[in-house]
Amino acid sequence: MLRHLHIRNYALIKKLDIDFDKGFSAITGETGAGKSIMIGALNLLAGQRADTKVLLEDAEKCVIEATFDISLYCLSKLFESLDLDYSDECVIRREISRSGKSRAFVNDSPVQLSVMKEVASHLFDIHSQHQNLLLNDPSFLLGFVDAIAGNDKEREDYRLAYNDYLKAKREYDNFIKNAGKDSGEADYWRYQLEQISNAKLRDGEQEELEEELNVLTHAEEIKTGIYSISELFDSDDGGILTALKKQVGIASSLQQLFPQANALGDRLESAYLELKDIAYEVSGLADDVTFDQERLENVNARLDLIYSLQQKFHAATIADLLHLADDISAKLSAIENYDEQKELLEKQLASAHAEAENAASALGNSRSTVFESISNEIETVLHGLGMPNGKVKIVSQTKAELSPSGKDELSMLFTANKNRELQDASQVASGGELARLMLAVKSIICRVRVLPTIIFDEIDTGVSGEIAAKMGDMMKEMGQRMQVLSITHLPQIAAKGARQYKVYKEDDGDSTATNIRLLDDGQRVNELALMLSGNTITQAAIDNAKELLRNE
């Protein structure tokens, strides 16, 4: 629920700070005092686009910030999905600068406006007169009916089945779309595959050939170097091995005369054996290096073929060429097996469609079972709101095609008079009747689902007297389950609130500013009396105001 609202430099508001409490509270004030300004500020928190015209004159930045207690809303998963830190207290803030830059924050973390809009939709609901037209919105009616039906399982089953159907349809459509295109390119693909296949490529072959080419190209240089190393070990005039072998013998003969020579002899022996092994390996390397002109030409020719294929097919390696060949083979296989693949995809699509149709039917049944009870509940509310002959009927038409919400298209039929045909509520209901219809809908929803703070913005237009009092009773009842704020011009509704706030203008001589304050008991009597009598407060109006409050 909304705990605190802070507004600075917005429209006629220099600075406003107000605390709110649970239950039903009324917000009143003279016409033009600025009640609509507060709604405008809250709409900015709801994600509405901003205009620099909303800034107070000469102000560089306006700020709207609201603090909510969300401990009962079960929003931790929503915050996690939006990558936001969750706590039971949520602060959303909007800042708009003179330059036109707008910034949004949730719990002091900067967010995209779309994220703020998503969060705000779970925190408060501004119900204004134009929202009555939602009765003509099939998606709103679906949401209302689903809330009463409690059909979360059926909706989730349908969502999964519908997504599977869409996936199967995309696969089938893409196959049909590409089949004709692919068949036209089949000859070209066969030509490409033939070129790659005829090359008989082997992964890793290029690296081996390039290494061999390097050896063949520098064969003489390599062989000369190896011979030079080999002569170091064993030459006609005695190499290093001969000399070292002699020193090993000398060290061995010293061992009995000079014990320290033992270690020296072992090390010389080890060095001799290691160098002997190296000499043997060098000798073998010399035999391996042979200049072969024919082999050099063959390696060059093979590499030229590989390089040309890589350039032609824009491939970096032989592995890329082999992968391309596999792709082409798969495409040609699909073309050659077109009929079989088409039949398989058709079966998959038909199966997915049947599953989605069954799920849509189950979802539709879950909805239709509550149509009568919903209609009866709304009629009961309407009868209590001064429409004794009011009749309501929820009807459903089946869509030709599946949609994200199923195949049901709902509408609400209504008549306020006896012996009149029921017609679409949004077409035949007056403003006052629509207001009462929507109030009935909201009051029913709040009985079965925890709703966020709801703010009624003068939805009592077109009603008065006893009917207004009954609307106030309904808001008061809703306030037992949720936080309800009602901006109203009717004293009968205002008196029903546990608290009453007054929006007013202050004139300091240089400028005019809008503000709001919580009224104490005495101030509340005067405010209600003013609403009852107009500009001049009479004793009768004061007595009437006290009577209104006593009856609560």
Beta strands, then each sheet from edge to edge (+ up, - down):
strand 1: 2-10
strand 2: 13-19
strand 3: 24-28
strand 4: 61-69
strand 5: 89-97
strand 6: 102-106
strand 7: 109-111
strand 8: 124-128
strand 9: 391-403
strand 10: 406-415
strand 11: 423-424
strand 12: 453-457
strand 13: 484-487
strand 14: 499-507
strand 15: 512-518
sheet 1: 2+ 1- 4+ 5- 6+ 7-
sheet 2: 8+ 12+ 13+ 3+ 14+ 15-
sheet 3: 9+ 10- 11+
end
